[in-house]
């Protein structure tokens, strides 16, 4: 997990910041690209790169490390379903093989301009 920064954070506490980054990494893997603020995109990029590097190794230990890093639970008809298993399966079976020839630089950040409501600088982070 990334070490929390001193000073201003993305969430209220260091724990909340880590949760935000874990959720953003999961959404990036699930959708391939996400639109967020520039600051969050720059903070989530190293975590996403590390997870993808572990997925490229493909062994059981790296799979368990990725499972410990990501989390996502959804409910289907009142019963909790662990969707992170599907997320890790997608990462290991679909995303990692497409990036097999690359030595790093799996994500790209593109600035898209300010947000309409509060003029926050926005960016798109995507898996190449």
SVG drawing of the C-alpha trace seen along z (x, -y; Angstrom):
<svg xmlns="http://www.w3.org/2000/svg" viewBox="-33 -26 44 46">
<polyline fill="none" stroke="black" stroke-width="0.4" points="0.0,0.0 1.2,-3.5 2.6,-5.5 0.2,-8.3 1.5,-11.8 2.1,-14.4 -0.2,-17.3 -3.3,-17.4 -4.7,-14.0 -7.3,-12.8 -9.7,-11.7 -10.0,-12.6 -7.4,-10.2 -4.6,-8.0 -6.8,-5.0 -9.5,-6.6 -6.9,-7.7 -5.7,-4.1 -9.3,-3.0 -9.9,-5.6 -6.7,-4.5 -7.7,-0.8 -11.2,-1.5 -9.8,-3.6 -7.4,-0.8 -10.2,1.7 -12.3,-0.6 -9.4,-1.2 -8.9,2.6 -12.7,3.2 -13.4,0.4 -10.0,-0.1 -10.2,-3.9 -11.6,-6.3 -12.1,-10.0 -11.0,-11.5 -9.1,-14.6 -5.4,-15.0 -4.2,-14.5 -6.1,-11.2 -4.9,-10.0 -1.2,-10.8 -1.6,-9.0 -3.3,-5.9 -0.9,-5.4 2.0,-3.8 -0.4,-1.4 -2.0,-0.3 1.4,0.3 2.5,2.4 -0.7,4.5 -0.3,5.1 3.3,6.1 2.3,8.7 -0.4,9.9 2.1,10.3 4.1,12.8 0.9,14.9 1.9,17.2 -0.3,18.0 1.6,15.8 1.2,12.7 -2.5,13.6 -2.9,13.6 -1.0,10.3 -3.3,8.7 -6.4,10.1 -5.1,8.5 -4.6,5.2 -7.9,4.9 -11.3,5.1 -14.8,4.8 -18.0,6.3 -21.4,6.1 -24.7,7.4 -26.9,9.5 -30.4,10.1 -29.4,9.4 -26.4,11.8 -22.9,10.4 -20.9,11.6 -17.1,11.2 -16.6,9.4 -12.9,8.9 -12.4,12.6 -13.9,11.7 -11.8,8.5 -8.6,10.4 -9.5,13.1 -10.0,10.3 -6.6,8.8 -4.7,12.0 -6.5,13.5 -7.2,10.4 -5.2,7.4 -1.8,8.9 -1.4,10.9 -2.0,7.9 0.8,6.0 3.2,8.9 5.8,7.3 6.0,4.0 8.6,3.4 6.5,0.8 4.4,-2.2 1.1,-0.4 -1.1,-3.4 -1.5,-6.8 -2.8,-10.0 -4.4,-12.5 -5.6,-15.9 -9.1,-16.9 -9.7,-20.3 -11.4,-21.7 -14.6,-20.2 -17.7,-22.4 -18.8,-22.6 -15.7,-23.4 -13.1,-24.0 -11.0,-21.1 -8.4,-19.9 -9.7,-16.6 -7.8,-13.8 -8.4,-10.4 -6.2,-7.5 -6.3,-4.4 -4.6,-1.1 -2.6,-1.2"/>
</svg>
